[in-house]
Amino acid sequence: MRISALLLLMNGYCYQSIRWQYLRPLGSLQNAVRMLEKRNVDEIAIIRYCRENDNHNSLDSDLELIANIDCITPLSFGGGIRDLPTLEKLHNLPIERLLLNSAYIDKNQALIEEAIRMFGKQALIAVLPYKASGGELQYFNSSLNLFQHCDIDFVDSFSNEVMFYNIQSEGINSRAPITTYNFPLANSKIIISGGINRTSVNRLHDHDFAAVCMDNVSLHHEFNFNQL
């Protein structure tokens, strides 16, 4: 099982999000990446903080940061990838995988198929931030800035892996085991994120999940990821 870390990027700087209600500044993207590399993380996922008011100027500024980043750890990138021109801008960046959210929830098959053509299906990760409500899971659509239902069968068909991100545990440094649900996918395809701790890592490893993705709280702990 891979141990990865997530960085939330907004206006050129990284933040720690706590239950999607508060943002704590962490510093520049380069410094955050350098810190994670020192801790031997397997992968780094960079997600832009974007909602319905995202614009191409902001995207271009963030892509310039990615283009100039000094990093040997495999990178994945997402946030605001909603059209073909954006996919084309990503093609020459030092990233190995794409993180897509609204494209999967909106069932934008044309965009996803173009991403598969350009990068290969193995490069596509569906990111599904979720919360439990009334015994059911609702998934966040970043382009609409709201939670809604999601066609998991569609997501399964057009993605290589799926990141289920628990926003109700995000940024919380709890010693309790993380709550997992019976997601209708094989564990070997699932990345679990949101409130991950040592106990969670051991439990998820025993159940053959593909990966865990530590949220930004990981930057505040003095340990190497290969010790988990």
Secondary structure as GFF3:
##gff-version 3
##sequence-region A 1 228
A	DSSP	beta_strand	2	10	.	.	.	ID=ss1
A	DSSP	beta_strand	13	18	.	.	.	ID=ss2
A	DSSP	beta_strand	22	28	.	.	.	ID=ss3
A	DSSP	alpha_helix	29	38	.	.	.	ID=ss4
A	DSSP	beta_strand	43	48	.	.	.	ID=ss5
A	DSSP	alpha_helix	56	67	.	.	.	ID=ss6
A	DSSP	beta_strand	75	78	.	.	.	ID=ss7
A	DSSP	alpha_helix	84	90	.	.	.	ID=ss8
A	DSSP	beta_strand	97	100	.	.	.	ID=ss9
A	DSSP	alpha_helix	102	105	.	.	.	ID=ss10
A	DSSP	alpha_helix	109	119	.	.	.	ID=ss11
A	DSSP	three_ten_helix	121	123	.	.	.	ID=ss12
A	DSSP	beta_strand	124	133	.	.	.	ID=ss13
A	DSSP	beta_strand	136	141	.	.	.	ID=ss14
A	DSSP	beta_strand	146	148	.	.	.	ID=ss15
A	DSSP	alpha_helix	152	157	.	.	.	ID=ss16
A	DSSP	beta_strand	161	166	.	.	.	ID=ss17
A	DSSP	three_ten_helix	187	189	.	.	.	ID=ss18
A	DSSP	beta_strand	190	193	.	.	.	ID=ss19
A	DSSP	alpha_helix	198	206	.	.	.	ID=ss20
A	DSSP	beta_strand	211	214	.	.	.	ID=ss21
A	DSSP	three_ten_helix	216	220	.	.	.	ID=ss22
A	DSSP	three_ten_helix	225	227	.	.	.	ID=ss23
###
